Amino acid sequence: MPIRVAIIGSGPAGFYTASALLKDCPNCEIDIIERLPTPYGLIRGGVAPDHQTTKKVANKYEQTALMERVRFYGNIEVGRDVSLAEVRGLYDAVVLAIGARSDRKFTIPGADKPGVYGSAAFVGWYNGHPDFQNLDPHLDTSGVAVVGNGNVAIDCARVLMRSPYGRARTDLPTQVIEAIDRSPIHEVHVLGRRGPADAAFTNVELRELGVLTEAEPRVRAEQLPSDVDAALAGYEKRERRVRQRNLNTLAEYAERAPSEKPKSLHLEFFASPVEIIGDGRVEAIRCERTQVIDGRAEGTGSFFEIPCGLVIAAIGYRAEPLDGAPFDEARGIIPNTSGRIEAGLYAVGWIKRGPVGVISTNRPDGQQAASHIQDDIPPEGDPSKTGHQGLEALLHERARRWVCFDEWKRIDEMERIAGGDDAPRRKFVSVDEMLNALDNDHPEAADD
């Protein structure tokens, strides 16, 4: 009998786990259960639409999904269509790769006003994620404030500042392109509580701001450190090099002569948001000027306001609990020991360690989970576990429509064709659109 493994979630952590199991556990069958009809998690729904090279890692995941021992069950949500307890009853091992898809709460006064959005929601909207198709962000404004000093903040700013020509050549959904193109936005302020030496941008992302055709990056020279060695003293050698490159790029932006570009992208440091101002909706964001003392950003008592009608809080993501699994509310993760929750139940990726790292950071998590499964599960598996046969019987009984990987490939093809010659694809932005497209393409698919 094979070892039957269910991986819940089809983002990078889930696929790295499947790949590690295929390599190290020849006697296993793997079923990937995904709540959306589409695989790849943040590769599809989180990576910036103008970063198509980054998205090519999905080609590797596709090779894994097409392996004979792997099955894909899209449009099936554990906790809605089937419980975690039921899945555990069908499989020898269950790996939770459900990520952290919610926004960390933005708690300053006024943060509940219309026009304030978390970056998970805003990025999900512009990436065509079905959860956020109805977000309808307030783009009828000239000014935007993005709170945060990481790559997500830069992505949000860059998408808004791109030219219509540049946006049209990404995989932004048509309605998103049209909404941003209609918007009068011409100023974006990216706000960081700490100084430029502490910003978490990668240099590649930061340098992209310098080649926007319609927007000029603006940096205050007086906010750059006069003593770079002192500013970077707390960082290890490799990290120092990364941050030194950022400081060099920021210095280059600070020295640029005024341009005739119609838009400005301000990188504002030592700025801590304290209140969202507005009568009924956002009109401005009030910030306190900070200084870094002993590694901590502390307020100086000096305040200023930035007029804006849209605020995006790029301050981090948070996981949600899953019924049947423990959850650490304070840390926003499922408690685990090196990925093992208990024998037979494992965690990988952001639900394991929090929303940190890059795509490849998930690879060791998958390898670790595969190792635990080999240690915990007898090589012959449990003959009472029916795996995909039991899962499909349960889904048929409940009349749940799942999307197999071949059907995802048809969705993928339709999106690519819709992109035409200029764009990588034009995405379906709702589950109903995807299922209707499949059923109209091959009506018999509804009875599969």
C-alpha positions in Angstrom: 0.0 0.0 0.0 1.2 3.5 -0.7 1.6 6.3 1.9 -1.2 8.6 1.1 -0.4 12.3 1.7 -2.7 15.3 1.4 -1.2 18.7 1.0 -3.7 21.5 1.7 -2.7 24.6 -0.3 -1.0 24.8 -3.6 1.4 27.7 -3.2 5.2 27.4 -3.2 5.3 25.7 0.3 2.8 23.1 -0.9 4.6 22.4 -4.1 8.1 22.2 -2.5 6.7 19.6 -0.1 5.3 17.6 -3.0 8.6 17.8 -4.8 10.5 16.6 -1.7 8.1 13.7 -1.2 8.4 12.6 -4.8 12.2 12.6 -4.5 12.6 11.0 -1.1 9.4 8.9 -0.6 8.9 6.6 -3.7 6.0 4.8 -2.0 3.7 7.9 -1.6 0.7 9.3 -3.5 0.1 13.0 -3.1 -3.2 14.9 -3.4 -3.0 18.7 -3.4 -6.2 20.3 -2.2 -6.7 23.9 -3.1 -9.6 26.2 -2.2 -9.4 28.1 -5.6 -9.7 26.5 -9.0 -6.2 27.9 -9.7 -2.9 26.7 -8.2 0.3 28.5 -7.2 -0.9 30.7 -4.4 1.0 33.9 -4.1 2.8 33.3 -7.4 -0.5 34.0 -9.1 -2.1 36.2 -6.5 0.7 38.0 -4.8 3.8 38.4 -7.1 3.6 41.8 -8.9 1.9 41.7 -12.3 5.0 43.3 -13.9 7.3 40.6 -12.5 6.7 37.8 -15.0 10.2 36.4 -14.7 9.5 35.7 -11.0 6.3 33.9 -11.9 8.2 31.5 -14.1 8.9 29.3 -11.0 5.4 28.0 -11.6 6.8 26.0 -14.5 8.7 23.9 -12.0 5.6 23.4 -9.9 3.7 22.3 -13.0 6.2 19.6 -13.6 5.5 18.3 -10.1 1.7 18.5 -10.6 1.9 16.5 -13.8 3.8 13.6 -12.1 1.8 10.3 -12.1 1.7 10.2 -8.3 0.2 13.6 -7.9 -3.4 14.8 -8.2 -4.8 18.3 -7.9 -8.2 19.1 -6.4 -9.0 22.7 -7.0 -12.1 24.6 -5.9 -12.2 22.5 -2.7 -11.9 24.3 0.6 -10.9 22.3 3.7 -13.3 23.7 6.4 -16.1 24.3 3.9 -16.4 21.3 1.5 -14.6 18.8 3.7 -13.3 19.1 7.3 -9.7 18.7 8.4 -10.8 15.7 10.5 -12.3 14.0 7.5 -9.1 14.6 5.4 -7.0 13.2 8.2 -9.3 10.1 8.3 -8.5 9.6 4.6 -4.8 10.1 4.5 -1.7 8.8 6.3 -0.3 12.4 6.5 -1.7 15.8 6.0 0.5 18.9 5.3 -1.0 22.3 6.0 0.3 24.8 3.4 -2.5 27.4 3.8 -0.3 30.5 4.0 -1.3 33.8 5.6 -3.8 35.5 3.4 -5.2 38.2 5.8 -3.9 41.6 6.5 -2.3 42.4 9.8 -4.7 44.9 11.4 -3.9 48.6 11.0 -4.9 50.1 14.3 -4.3 53.9 14.2 -7.4 56.2 14.7 -9.3 56.5 11.5 -8.0 53.3 10.0 -11.6 52.1 9.5 -12.5 55.0 7.2 -13.5 54.3 3.6 -10.3 54.5 1.5 -8.1 52.6 3.8 -7.0 49.1 2.6 -4.6 46.4 3.7 -2.0 45.4 1.1 -3.3 41.8 1.1 -6.6 43.1 -0.1 -5.2 45.7 -2.5 -2.6 43.3 -4.0 -5.3 40.6 -4.3 -7.6 43.1 -6.1 -5.0 44.2 -8.7 -3.9 40.6 -9.2 -7.4 39.4 -9.9 -7.8 37.2 -6.8 -11.4 36.1 -6.5 -11.5 37.0 -2.8 -11.1 40.7 -3.7 -12.8 41.2 -7.0 -15.4 43.5 -5.3 -12.9 45.6 -3.4 -13.5 48.7 -5.6 -10.8 50.8 -4.1 -11.1 54.6 -3.9 -8.9 55.6 -6.8 -10.6 59.0 -7.4 -7.8 60.9 -5.7 -4.7 62.7 -6.6 -2.7 61.4 -3.7 -1.9 58.0 -2.1 -0.1 57.0 1.0 1.5 53.5 1.3 2.5 52.6 4.8 5.4 50.2 4.9 9.0 49.9 3.8 9.1 46.5 2.2 8.7 45.1 -1.4 4.9 44.9 -1.1 4.8 48.6 -0.5 7.0 49.2 -3.5 4.9 46.9 -5.6 1.7 48.8 -4.7 3.3 52.2 -5.5 4.8 51.0 -8.8 1.6 49.5 -10.1 -0.2 52.8 -9.5 2.6 54.8 -11.0 3.2 52.8 -14.2 2.1 54.3 -17.5 -1.0 53.0 -19.2 1.3 51.4 -21.8 3.3 49.6 -19.1 0.2 48.4 -17.2 -1.3 47.0 -20.4 1.7 44.7 -20.9 1.3 43.0 -17.5 -1.2 40.4 -16.4 -3.4 42.9 -14.5 -7.1 42.2 -15.1 -8.8 44.4 -17.7 -11.1 46.1 -15.1 -8.1 46.9 -12.9 -6.2 48.5 -15.8 -9.2 50.6 -16.7 -9.8 51.7 -13.1 -6.2 52.8 -12.6 -6.0 54.4 -16.0 -9.1 56.5 -15.1 -7.6 57.6 -11.8 -6.2 61.1 -11.3 -3.4 59.8 -9.0 -0.2 61.6 -9.6 1.5 61.4 -6.2 2.3 58.4 -4.1 4.1 58.6 -0.7 5.7 55.4 0.7 6.1 55.9 4.4 8.6 54.2 6.7 8.9 54.6 10.5 12.6 54.0 10.5 15.4 55.3 8.3 16.5 54.3 4.8 19.3 52.0 6.1 16.6 49.9 7.8 14.2 49.7 4.8 13.4 46.1 3.7 13.3 46.7 -0.1 15.4 44.6 -2.3 17.6 46.6 -4.5 16.1 45.2 -7.7 12.7 46.5 -6.6 14.0 49.8 -5.6 15.9 50.4 -8.8 12.7 49.7 -10.8 11.3 53.0 -9.5 14.0 54.9 -11.3 13.0 53.7 -14.8 9.3 54.5 -14.6 8.4 56.5 -17.7 5.8 58.7 -16.1 6.9 58.9 -12.4 10.0 60.2 -10.7 11.2 58.8 -7.4 11.9 61.5 -4.9 14.1 61.1 -1.8 15.0 63.8 0.8 18.8 64.0 0.9 18.7 65.1 4.5 17.1 61.7 5.5 20.0 59.7 4.2 22.7 58.8 6.8 25.8 61.0 7.0 27.7 58.1 8.5 26.8 55.0 6.5 29.0 52.7 8.6 27.3 53.7 11.8 23.9 53.3 10.2 24.7 49.8 9.1 26.6 48.8 12.2 24.0 46.4 13.5 23.8 44.3 10.4 25.9 41.2 9.4 28.3 41.5 6.5 26.0 40.1 3.8 23.0 42.2 4.9 25.2 45.3 5.1 26.0 44.9 1.4 22.4 44.6 0.5 21.5 47.7 2.5 24.5 49.6 1.2 23.2 49.1 -2.4 19.9 50.5 -1.3 21.5 53.5 0.2 23.5 54.1 -3.0 20.3 53.9 -5.1 18.4 56.3 -2.7 21.4 58.7 -2.9 21.2 58.6 -6.6 17.5 59.5 -6.5 18.1 62.3 -4.1 20.6 63.8 -6.4 18.4 63.7 -9.5 17.5 67.1 -11.0 13.8 67.9 -11.2 12.2 66.2 -14.2 9.1 66.9 -16.3 7.5 63.6 -15.5 3.8 64.1 -14.5 3.9 61.9 -11.4 6.0 61.7 -8.2 6.8 58.7 -6.0 8.0 60.0 -2.7 10.1 57.7 -0.4 9.5 59.2 3.0 11.5 57.9 6.0 11.3 58.7 9.7 7.5 59.0 9.3 5.2 57.1 11.7 1.5 57.3 10.8 -0.6 58.3 13.8 -4.1 59.1 12.4 -6.2 58.9 9.3 -8.0 62.3 8.8 -11.2 62.8 6.9 -14.9 63.5 7.2 -16.6 60.3 6.1 -13.6 59.1 4.1 -9.8 59.5 3.9 -8.6 63.1 3.2 -5.1 63.0 4.7 -2.7 60.9 6.8 -1.1 62.5 9.9 2.4 61.3 10.7 4.9 61.9 13.5 8.5 62.5 12.6 10.7 59.9 14.2 14.3 59.3 15.1 16.1 56.0 15.7 17.6 55.6 19.2 19.3 52.4 20.2 17.7 50.6 17.3 14.2 51.8 18.1 12.1 54.4 16.2 10.9 57.0 18.7 8.6 59.9 18.1 10.0 63.4 18.2 6.7 65.3 18.8 6.9 66.9 15.4 3.8 66.2 13.2 3.0 66.7 9.5 0.1 65.7 7.2 0.0 64.3 3.7 -3.1 64.9 1.6 -4.4 61.7 0.2 -7.7 59.9 -0.6 -6.3 56.4 -0.5 -4.2 54.7 2.2 -2.6 51.2 1.7 -1.3 49.6 4.9 1.5 47.3 3.8 2.4 46.2 7.3 2.3 42.5 7.1 0.1 39.5 6.7 -1.6 37.2 9.1 -2.8 33.6 9.0 -6.3 32.5 9.9 -7.1 29.5 12.1 -8.3 26.2 10.6 -10.9 24.2 12.5 -9.3 21.0 13.7 -5.8 22.4 14.1 -4.3 24.4 17.0 -3.6 28.1 16.5 -1.3 30.6 18.2 -3.3 33.9 18.1 -0.4 36.0 19.3 2.0 34.7 16.6 -0.6 34.1 13.9 0.7 30.5 13.1 -0.1 26.9 13.8 2.1 25.8 16.7 4.7 23.3 15.5 8.0 21.8 16.3 10.2 22.2 13.2 7.1 21.7 11.1 5.6 18.8 13.0 2.2 19.6 14.6 1.8 16.0 15.7 2.4 12.7 14.0 0.4 12.7 10.8 -0.1 16.5 10.7 2.5 19.0 9.5 2.9 22.7 8.6 5.0 24.4 6.0 5.4 27.9 4.8 3.8 31.0 6.3 1.4 29.0 8.4 4.4 27.3 10.0 6.7 30.3 10.6 4.9 33.5 9.8 4.9 35.7 6.7 8.6 36.2 6.2 11.1 35.2 3.5 11.1 34.9 -0.2 9.7 32.1 -2.5 12.7 29.8 -2.1 12.5 30.1 1.7 9.7 27.6 1.5 11.9 24.8 0.0 13.5 23.7 3.3 10.0 23.6 4.9 8.9 21.1 2.3 12.1 19.0 2.8 11.6 19.0 6.5 7.9 17.9 6.3 8.9 15.1 3.9 11.5 13.9 6.4 9.0 14.0 9.2 6.5 12.0 7.2 9.1 9.3 6.5 10.0 9.1 10.2 6.4 9.1 11.4 4.5 6.9 8.9 5.2 3.2 8.3 6.5 2.6 4.8 3.5 0.4 3.9 1.0 3.0 4.9 -2.3 2.4 6.6 -4.6 0.1 4.5 -7.7 1.8 6.0 -6.7 5.2 4.5 -8.4 5.4 1.1 -6.8 8.7 -0.1 -8.2 10.2 -3.3 -10.8 7.5 -3.7 -12.4 8.3 -0.4 -12.0 12.1 -1.0 -13.7 11.8 -4.4 -16.5 9.7 -3.0 -17.1 12.3 -0.3 -17.1 15.2 -2.8 -19.5 13.3 -5.1 -21.8 12.6 -2.2 -21.8 16.4 -1.4 -22.1 17.5 -5.0 -18.9 19.5 -4.8 -17.4 20.5 -8.1 -13.6 20.2 -8.2 -11.1 21.3 -10.8 -8.4 18.9 -11.8 -5.1 20.0 -13.1 -6.0 19.4 -16.8 -8.9 21.8 -16.2 -6.6 24.3 -14.7 -4.5 24.0 -17.8 -7.6 24.9 -19.9 -8.2 28.0 -17.7 -4.5 28.9 -18.1 -4.8 28.6 -21.9 -7.9 30.7 -22.1 -6.3 33.4 -20.0 -3.2 33.4 -22.2 -5.2 33.6 -25.4 -7.2 36.5 -23.9 -3.9 38.4 -23.3 -3.4 38.7 -27.0 0.0 39.6 -28.4 0.9 42.3 -25.7 0.0 40.8 -22.3 1.0 37.5 -20.7 -2.7 36.8 -19.9 -5.9 38.3 -18.9 -7.2 36.6 -15.8 -10.6 35.4 -14.8 -11.3 37.1 -11.5 -14.1 35.0 -10.1 -14.6 31.3 -9.4 -17.9 31.4 -11.3 -16.2 32.8 -14.4 -13.6 30.0 -14.3 -16.2 27.3 -13.9 -18.5 28.7 -16.5 -15.6 29.0 -19.0 -14.7 25.4 -18.3 -18.2 24.1 -18.7 -18.9 26.1 -21.8 -15.6 24.9 -23.3 -16.4 21.3 -22.5 -19.9 21.0 -21.0 -19.4 17.4 -20.0 -16.7 18.6 -17.5 -19.4 19.5 -15.0 -20.1 15.8 -14.7 -16.5 14.7 -14.3 
